[in-house]
Amino acid sequence: MPDLTRRRLLATAATLPTLGAALGVAPAGAAPAPAAIPQVAAATPAPVPADLAPRERLRMNEGWRFHLGHAADPLQDFGFGTDRSTYAKSGDLSAPVAKADFDDKDWAAVTLPHDWAVDLPFTQARLPGKEAAEAMAYQGFKPLGRQFPETSVGWYRRSFTLPATDAGRRLSLEFDGVARNCLVVLNGFIVATNESGYAPFRVDITDFVLLGGANTLVIRVDATLGEAWSYEGAGLYRHVWLVKTAPAHVPQWGTFVRSTVTPGSADLTITTELANEGPAAEIKVRSTVLAPDGTAALRLDATPLALGEWDTGAVVQTATLASPALWSLEAPKLYTLVTEVSVGGAVIDRYHTSFGIRTLRFDANEGFFLNGRPVKVKGTCNHQDHAGVGFAVPDRLHAYRVERLKEMGANAWRTTHHPPAPALLDACDRLGILVMEETRQMSSNPEGMSQLERMVRRDRNRPSVFLWSIGNEEIHRGTEQGARIAASMKRAVYRLDGTRPVTEAFNGKFGQGASPVLDVMGFNYYLDEIDAFHARFPNQPMIGTETASTVCTRGVYAHDDARHYVPAYDTEYPKWASTAEQWWTFYDSRPFLSGGFAWTGFDYRGEPTPFIDWPNTVSNFGILDLCGFPKDNYHYYRAWWRPDQPHLHLFPHWTWPGREGQDIAVWCHSNLDAVELFVNGRSLGRKDVTRNRHLEWTVPYQPGAIEAHGYKDGRRVLTQRQETAGPAHALTLTADRVTLRADGDDVAVLSASVVDAKGRLVPDADHLVTFTIEGGARLLGVGNGDPTSLEPDHAPYRKAFKGLCGAIVQTGKQAGTVRVTAKAEGLKAATVELSLEKAALVASVGLA
């Protein structure tokens, strides 16, 4: 990144002939955009190349070798640190593992993203005492940490060739995320370290490469120390990239588009940073704005900028865009800025930036507004964790998770408690989901500020991001120290962005310490203190940064201490939390509350409340389970977060052998006017639906069927039925999508169900299901949503839990047909056919 404290700014502007002067506006406290010098408009925009050439950005996901090291024994850590001369001589790690001729043929071949922790055996604590046992439960009983030096360090190696023609180019590695503390070694040289598992980082490797030959890249990842109180994975769990640019180029995250919407138009201010890591040059910048349909809407040519040798600078351009397509939840329109850097009449660098045009406003009395319209935030908090893959979530699976929550009616996502993968934000930008993005370390120390800056610079162009969060439930939140730290972080956010407000998630000590520093007050739980806070601080906007924490186990309808399950009725929660119905009814009835984020959208590994002990490895907080199977609370949110779409959900199932004559609580989630319940054809009466509430009957069990009739304006519009299931007879197998891209990255999420002879789900079925694949795809992982399961994620089999289990299939790179078959002993097998269509491949680095 250029040192912008020394940069020279050249402000230029251009508009189309019929457009007026540009205007850049920053919020109070933000650094204003530099003034612009009006210029004559450029000619009609010409077609713009879709790729980045001559810049290259090549993915490095394939060709890796992996092996566990050792955090305590250098002999088991491939000699690393044996003689304490690791840093004695640059270019010599003093360990054979970093040398090009090191024999790694016995190491495992892996493809990124890779999480080695998910494959470790479930293990109980080695240290004595209740605290040690609970700490293991919070980490999902995976053996990471100082108790487990033999499984807490991992080594990655791969080689790659750089052509001699790369001479004169600037070369760098970009890491989207490495869990956790890593040492990057290239050709024997230590080129970087990074201590956050979530913050992206870049390494300039130009001086250390071998051109025209093989290069050896070695990465030591130490997951001994963690950053969270839940499962975090371990390893190269996000993408790695090799970037090649000309000496004069746009640095990483070096463009920023601000927009000010006016009636009938939008004023754009485009800042382009430049780094000249070579001879002095006169640099020209052309900025082309592509409309959502791909056509060129604006082209701006800046006055040439003279940059000296190893100098930095920035160009600011302004323009007015007529009749802009605004980014919204319903129509998430995206523009693309194409930046071209030229020297001597030749384009030497090209950089693409996706952005959106919209307005944000938080009001202390009326809540949140998007594009001038009131929007109640209906959000969920989510970790990066999924069944079958752990933290190594493929890009398409990120999108799947966003899609599932949007279908439910969610319009917002909180990235708890760290910057997310770029693919997650890509999905939110594209699908129309607001994002509250949170930094990992709340500190104004150099590392904390670096993590914050990397997050903001990377994601400040994203229209989905509407709030920056600088912390979560911090110990110092209510102190003078916390206030000073928050003020320093807020100043940094304003300097780097200045278009979005800053919040922090407080759990108590509201109004103290950092609280008055915040633009938007973040409430975690504490429903009983919200009204009093608003009365004391009537001018501070508020949002529920974390709410609910309702605990449910999918398909379970009674509290079971022996099996460690909680009922799927909306009834149980920890002492600090509430039911879904309680929190949403409260928030929905108060216009001054901007909305909130339920904890959590999906179950996640670790923090297995309320059973913080063996063998509970997964939380119960999710609205969907770890596989993405919806729990019954999903339908509560579906009913009231999409009130314009009629919805009716009747539960539980109606298969209760041995409980004949016993009372069963029958619930219904519906947004209709009234619901009538029938038991074996006999009506138990019609009940009116109250906004944001559920309906409930007590019904003595008899085999047969229960049926709900939903009424709107006196007319029956929906019916749902639960019938007593017979013995397990067959499997069914479905996929979220059956047409996939043959690009080596795409995935299908498969659901296997155990059904009776009439196709009804057998609700307590636990058959062992085996998956086989014919064709060009691989089984990426399996799961079943059971929070107590100790089965492996990477296996061709999984027991059903409450009649369901799932699998993730990833495509190969050849078009064709793939057949996935699910089998279980004594049951009729099921098959789903996937069509893999030819697709462009992500440009990647080849092997040496």
Summary of the structure (lengths in Angstrom):
residues: 848
radius of gyration: 28.0
end to end distance: 29.4
largest distance: 88.3
contacts: 3033
relative contact order: 0.10
helix: 13%
strand: 38%
